[in-house]
Amino acid sequence: MRFKKASGLLCALLLAPTILAACEGSTPPPTTNQPPKQEAAKPPATTPQPATAQPSGGGGGDAKETPRNETLYVNGLQWGAPTNFNLLSGNPAFPINYGNSRELIYETLFMINMNDGKLEPLLGTKYSWTDDLTLKVELNKDAKWSDGKPFTSDDVVYTYQLGKKYQINWSSFWTYMEDVVADGPNAVNIKLKKDNPNKLTILDSIELIPMLPKHIWEEIEKKSNNDLATIRKEVNANPVGTGPYKMYFYNDQKITIVRDDNYWGKSLFGKLPAPKYITHVIYKDNAAGDLAFKSGQVDVSQQFIPQVWNMWKGGAPVKTYLKDAPYYLPGSMPSIFFNLSKKGLDNADVRRAIAMAIDYKKISDLAMSGYSAAMKPSITLDADAEKKYVDQDAIKSLQWTTDVDAANALLDKIGAKKGADGIRVLNGTRLGPYEIECPYGWSDWNASLEIVAQNAKAIGIEIRTKFPEAPVWTNDLQTGKFDIIMNTPAGGVSPSQPWNRARTIMYSKGVAPAGELAFWNWGRYKNDKADEIIDKIPTVNDEAQLKSLYTDLTKIWLTDIPSIPLMYRPWVFHTVNESVWKGFPAQGDGSNIPPQIAMDGAGVKALYQIHN
């Protein structure tokens, strides 16, 4: 959906007929935790007026119009009518969220700042390792729930324990945790398992898990007889959180939250957020949302906008975090993975030749409207928060760039000779046809793979695109039923990066064999040295040692090439229209407020900076 508008451009630019079909009726890739597509009610045609229908529930609000200069309008985070605001339901509506550190109603202990990768205080004031297995988190004594009750260590313990009791979003942390216990009313100790002390993922937990009030959810559990399926049916129309907003109104066209003027965080931030209301209008597709955004009906857009520069032609006050291309900060690396059991593809020189043949600039220009910066092959993002972990000079000689002549020379060198049909044969194995796969309708990914296939042909390797329905692709990915397949390894910014990405690409322990389900290392790559480094990194605190380990790991990856990153993508698209609200953060403004759409992680600080 977010890529639908891009489809027309891509269809016009790309020649391959298969992509023409794939460009119709696109479905967005799950790069930003977008809920499944639902048929939404038609959005307002002009100014996003509040709905005239009676509220479906929530906060005692009504359908009255909220003042435009007091309301921040956002889009791109809710597709389809809301059904519940229950964090345990698995699919709650805006602004209830797990995975993006959303801080509007439920808050996390700390706020991740994607600019520098640091954790900033929120409900927690500081954290420290008191020994090799214990993380102590101290809590803000001022913090309160929106019903006035104090936020204490009991709430933290309760929230963590929910993940142990039920299979919910944060249950996986218990793979590494032994227990979470209160240390007085304003501190908790998170104890790691002795045999699996992964400090990195535990740091993820303190910026990812939204805190829930024990006094509210204990009652819901009792009412539901501790049955998760019943708990998930709870609509939770008036969520009680510690955040700066409360539910105000919702229907199938929009969701509005209202500022809590008794918000405890006024003492932390020095003031209340500027917008009294935040409204998410539910648009039917990208085109409707982009039109409303361009005309100033939406202030913050998380939708993919093709050729965003056209938005500010004519003087419209539309801005991106970066003034110039690529406009958005990189946050993930969609990549292709090789099935390393396939003849031909099991040769690292063949994989390197493919890597050198790919026209990354063309992928960026055509598939991403130029939003992807020049690709620098590595297991780290080309951003300060990650690239500091790798000695860039030490890996330079192994990094590839687009060089078709060099790719052909490499294949010539290993004896892969072209047959009469122009396709090379290596040791009796014809290099192709190989299928390269991603879901149908993911138009930017489809376009990227068409380019890869064209580039491979130029060096005598036959690659054919395959765009099945998403469930088929998921099954192929996990069972290893593919030749080459596209996916994003551990997308997102968190304290466990780049370790989490490296683990997803390279870690072989615990990976099921081909034919069974694997949830990382889809190509079944195996390198004992890589496993050893990936095991060791979470136990190391010394930065110099970490840099040495990541550098060695990156060298292994650059040598073996189990995957090839095709592009950078932002964590979230952060585009703002300053027709009504001004002062959104931008690179170089000195604020260090990250482009996290004014509501995720440390990006929420933008709400205290903007003004009319």
N, C-alpha and C positions, 0 to 999 in steps of 0.2 A: 504494500500500500504506500509506504513512504517513498517507493522508487517508481511509482507509476508514472509520474510526470516525466521522469528521466527516460522512460521507455521510448517515447516518441523520438527524442533526439538520438538515442542509441540505434533505434531501428533505421533511422535515416542514414546514420554514419556507417554502420556495419554492413558488410556485404553478404555474409553467409546467410543463406536462406533459412537455416534452422533457427537462427536467432530471431528472425522475424516472427516466427510462431511463438517463441518463448517470451517475446516482449509483450504479448497481450495478457492482460489481466494478471499483472505481477503480484506476487506475494512477498512481503518483506522478509529478509533474512533475520534471524533472531539475534541481532547484535546488540540490541538495547533492551532486552527483556520485554519486548512488546507482547501484549496478550494476544491470544488467537483472534483472527479476524472475525468480527461479528457485523451484522448488518445494522448500521446506526441510523437513527432518525436523521432526516435532512437538516443540516445546520441552517442557522439564520442566513438570509441572503445578504444582509447589509451589516449594520452594527450588531454585534452579538448580544442581542437583548436577552434578558433573563426569561426563562420559560414562563408561559402563562398557566401551565398546568399546575395543579397542586403538588407540593413536594411529595416524593415517594417516601420520604422519611428524612431524618437527620436534623439534629441540632436546633430545632425550633425555628429554622429559617422559613422564608416564604418566597413567593415568586416575584416579589417586588424588585424593581431594577436597582442594582447597586451603582453608586456614582462612578462614572468612568475614571475620574482622576483619583479615585481611591481603590480602583480594582486593577490588578495585574492579570492580564489574559495570557494563557499559555496554550500550546497545542502539541500534538505528536506523542502524547503519553497515554492517552485513553482512546481506544477504538471500540466503539460499540457501547451500548447502555451498561451502566454499572449494575452489578448484581449484589455485591456485598463489599464491606470494608473490613473484612476479617483477615487478619494477617496469616492465620492458620488455614485459610480456605484453599490456598494454592493459587488463587487467581483474584486477588482483591483489586478493587478499583482505585484510581487516583484519589488521594495521594498516598495511599497505603502501599508500601513497597518493600520487598526484600531484594537485596542484591545491588542496589544503587546508593545505599546510605542516605535514603531520603529522610529529611529532617523536619518536615512540616508539622506532622501530628505526633507520630512516634519518633523518638530520637534514639540515636546510638550513643555509646559511651564516648567515642571520639569521632572526629570528622577527618576523613581522608582528603588530603589536598593533592590533586593530580599534578599541580605545578612542580612540586618538589618531593612528592611521595611521603610527606610527613603526616603524622597524626596530631590533630589539634584538639585541645580539651573541649568537651561539651558536658555530658553528664558525668564523665570522669575528669578528674583534675590532673592526674598523672599516673603513670604506670612504671613498674620496675620489676626486674627479675631478682627476687630475693634469694633464690638459689637456682640451680640448673633446671629445676622442674616446677618452679612456682612463679607465676606472674601475679603481682599484687597490683590491684587497681583501686585507687582512691577516688571517692565520689564527691561531687559538689553538694555541700550541705544545704545550699539554697534551693536545690531542685525540688520541684513539686509537680504533682499531677494536675491536670486541668480541673479536677474536682476539689482541689485544695489540700489533698492528703500528701504527706511528704514522700519523696522518692528515697528509698533506702536500699541497703544491701540485700534485704529480703526480696525485693523486686528483681534484682539482678540474678540472684541465685534461682529464683522461681523461673525467670525467663530462660536461662540456660538449661535448667532441668526439664523444661518442656521438650527440648530437643532430645533429651535422653528418654523421656517417657513416651513420646510419639514420634512417628516418622514425619518430620516436617523439614522446613528449609535448612535449619541449622543443626540437624541431627548428625551430619557428617563430622562435625567438630569433635564429637564424642569418640571418634576413632583415635584421637590424640589426647583426649582429656580423661583424667581419672576422676576428678571431682571439681565442683565449684562451691566454695564455702564462704560464709560471711566472716569478716574480721571486724567485728563491731558494726554499728549501724551505717557507717560511711566508708566501708572498704570491703573488698572481696579478694579471695585468693583463688586463682585458677590453677589447678594442679594438673600437670601433664603425666601421661603414662610413662613409666620408666622404660618400657621397651619400645616406645614410639614417641619420643619427645619432640614433636615438630613445633618449634617456636613460631615459625612464620605463619602457619595457618591459625595459630591462637591469636596472633596479632591481627589477622584478618577478622577474627570474630568480634573484636572490640570496636571495630568500625563498621561491621556489617549487621550485627544482630540488633533489631529494634527492641527497645525495652518495653515490656508490657506490665501493667499494674496487677500485682498479685491479688489485691482485694476485689478486683473486677473479674479476672479470669478464673480464679478459684471457684467463684459462684457459677460461672458458665460451665466449668468442668463438672461441678456437682449436678447441675441441672441436666447435663448431658450424660450423666452416669459414666464419666471418663471415657466416653466413646468418641474417638476422633472423627468418625464419619458424621456423628451428630453435632459435634463442636463445629465442624466445617460448615454446617448449615446456618450458623449464627450470622445474621446480617451485620450486626455491630454498627447500626446506623449512627450512633453517637459515640464514636471511639474516644475513650479517655486516654490522653497521652500527656507527655511532658512538653510537647512542642509548642511553637508560637501560634498555632492555628487550631481551630475546632471546626467540626462540620457545620455548615450553614444551610445548604440546600443542594438537592440533586434531583435530576430526572433523566430521561434518556437523551437529553440534548446538552446537558452541561453539569458540571460539579463545581460548587462554590464552597470555599472555606472562609472563615472569618477570623480575624486576629483575636487572640486571647489577650486582652489588655492587662490581665493579671499574670502574664507569662513570667515565670521565674527567671528566665534568661535575660531579662532587662538588666539585671545586675552583672551578667557576664558580658553582654554585647554593648552595654552602656545606654541602650535605648531600645524601643520596640521596632519591629520591622516597619518600613514605610507603607506598604500597601495594607489597607484594612481588609481587603478581600483579595483572594486569588481564585480565578475562575478558569477551569479547563473546559473549553468548548469542544464538543465531540463532533468532528467532521467525518464525512463519509469517505473521503480519500485525500490524497496529497493535494490534488488540484484545488479543492475547496479550501483546504487549510492554507495553502500558499497564497491564494487570492485574498483571503481575509487578512493574512499576515502583511502582505504588501500594502494593503490599504490602511494599515494601522489599527485594525480591529483586534489583532493579536500582538502582544508585546514580546514574548519569548517563544521561539519556535524550536522544537526538537525534531522537526521533520527534515528529511533529506530534500534540499532545494537544488535542483540542477541549475548550473550556471548562476550561482547566487549573485554574481556581480551585476546581473541584469536587474536585480532588485533595487539597487541604488542609482541606476541610471535615471537621470531626470531629477535627481536631488532628494529622493526619498531617504529618510534618516534610518536606513537599514545598515546594520553593522555586524561584522563577525569578530571573533576574539582576536584573530590575526588580521591586520589591515590588508595584507596582500596574500597571494596564494602561498600555501594551500588553505588558508582561511581558518582551518580548524586544527587543533593540536592532535597528534596521533595518539591513539589509545589502544589499538589492537592491530593484528597483522593477519588478515585472511590469507591462507596459504594452501598450496597443494601438497598432498601426501602421496608417497609412492608405496605401492604394495611391493615389498622387498623380496617377495617370493617369485615374482614374475620374471621370466627369462628376459634378459636385456635390461629391464629396469633394476635388476639386482646388481648392476654394474655402476659403481660410483662415478666413473668417467662419463657414462651415458647420462646420468642424472646431472652432472656438472654441465655437460654440453647443452642439455635442455635449459638449464638455468641461465647459461650465457646467451642462448638464442632468444629468450623472452624480451619483448619490447615493453619494459615497465612503464616508460613514459606514455606509450600509447594506451596502456591499461589505465593509467591515471587520467589521461586526457579524455578518453572516451567513456570509460566505465564510471569514473568518479568525478567528472567535471573538473579535473585538475586538483581535487582536494587531497590527493595523496602526494606527499613530498617524495623526492627522489629516494628510491629504495636502497638502503644500505644493508645487505644481507647480514643478519645476526640473530641471535635468540633474544636480543634486547631491543626495545624500542629506541628509535633515534630521538630520545628525549632525556633531559637532564636527570630525571628521577631514576632512569635505568642505565643509560650508557656509561655512567660513572663506574659501574661494576666491571667493566671490561676494558682491558688495555687496548685501545683502538689501534695503536701502532702495531701491536703484536699480531693482530688478526688481519691486517690490511692485505698481506700477500695472498691470503686465502679467499678474500672476498671477490665475487664476480661482478661484472657489469655487462650490459648488453654488448655483445661482440660476436656477430654471426661468423665472421671469418675465423676467429679463434675457436669457436665451437666446432666448425667444420674441420679445422686443423686437428683438434683433439680427437675427433672421431676417426680421422684418417690415421692418426698416430697409433690408435689401438687396433687398427686393422678392420674397421667397420666400413666395408666397401659398398658403394651404391649399386643396386641392381638395375635392370633395364627400366624398371618403373620409377627409378629415382629414390627408392627406399633402401636404406643401408641394411647389410647383413653382417652380424657380428658372431663369429664362431658358429656359424650355421643357423643362427637365430635372426629371423627378419625383425627389424626394430619397428614393430607395429603390424597391424593396427592395435593401438592401445586406446581404451576408452577413458575419457576424463569426465568427471561427473560432479554435478551439483544440482540442487532442486530446480525444477521447472518454475519459471516466473521470477526467479531472483535475478532481475535483469542486469544488475551491475556484475554479479558473479557470472551469469551466462555470457555476458560480453567479454569478460576477462578470459574465460576458458576458450572462447572462439579465437581470441588473439593468440593464446598459448598454442592452440592447435595449428594455426597458420604459421606461427614462428617455428614450430617443430618441423613442419614440412620443409621449411627452407634449409634445414640441415639434414634432411633425409630420414626423419623419424615420423612415422604416421601416427597421428593422434586424432581420435574422433570424439566429438562432444556427445554427452549423454545427459539429458535433463529429465529425470523421472520425477514423480510426485515426491514431496518431502518425506513421507513415511518410508518410501522405498529407499531413498537416499540415506536416511538414518539407519535403516537396517543394513544396507551395503557398507556404510561407514563402520558400524560397530562389529560386524561379522567379518570384515576384511574381504568382502566380495566386490572387489574393485581392482582396477589397474592403477588409476590415479584419481584422487578425490579431493574436493575442496572443503575446507572447514576453517574456523577460527580457533586456534589453540589458546585456551584460557584467556578469552577476551576480558577486558576490564582492567582497572587500575587498583592495586591493593598492596598491602605490605608484603605479601608473598610473591610478588613479581620481582624479577623475571623467573624466579625459581619455578613458580607454578606453570609458566609457559614451557620452560625447559622440560619439566616433568611430563607435561602433556604430550610433548613431541618425542621424547627420547627414553623415558623410563620404562624398563621392560618387566620389572618385578610385579607380579600380580596381574599381568595382562593375559587375558584368556587367549588360547590359540585361535587361529583363523577358523571361522565356522561358529565360534561362540562369541558372546557379546563382550566387547572391550570398550571401556569408556575413556581411554586415553591411548596414545601410541597406536593409532589405528593401522599404521603400516607394519606393525610388529617388528620395529627396529630393535636390535639388541647389541649393546656394547657394554661389557662389564665395567670398563673404566668410567663410562658415563653414568652408569647406575651408582657406582661408588661415590662419585662426586655429588650426584643428586641426593644421595642419602646423607652426605656429610654437611652440605650447605646449611640446612636448618639448625645445625648444632653449633655453628660458628658465629661469633660476635665480632671478631677482629676484622676490620674493614679491609686491611691489606690482604689478609688471607682469603677473604671473600672474593676480592678482585682477582686474585690468582686462580681461585677455583673456577669462577665464571669465565675467565679468559681461557683456561684449559678446556672447559666444557664447550665453549664457542668454537674453539679450534677443531674439536672432534666433530661438531655439527657441520662446520664449513668443509671438512674433509669428507665426511660420509654422506652428507646432504640427504637425509631422510625426508626432508620437506623443503619447499621453496616458498617464501613469502611473496605474494604478488603485489600487495599494496598496503598502505597504512590506512586505517580508518579512525575517526574520532571515537572517543568513548560515547559521547553524546554530541549531537549537532547543536551548536549554541549560536543561534542567530537572533538578533534583537532588532526591534523597531522602536526608535526613540521618539515617536510622535507624541506619546503621552508621558512615558517614564524615561528619564535620562540618567546617565551616570553608571551604566552597566560596566562591569570590569572589562578591560582590554589589555593585551600584552603591552608591558612597558609602562603601565600607569602607576606603578609603585605600590599597588594595593596587595599584590600576591593573592588576590581572590581568583580562584580557578574558574574556567568556563564549564561549570557543572550546573548550568541552567537555573541558577539562583535557588536551588532547592536540594541538591544532593551534596553530601559531604560539606567541605569548607566552602563550596559554592553558595551555600545559604547566606553567607555574609553579604552577598550582593543585595539582599533585601534591606539591609541597614544602610546601604550606600546610595541606592537610587532615589530619585526625587522627581517631582513634576517640573 
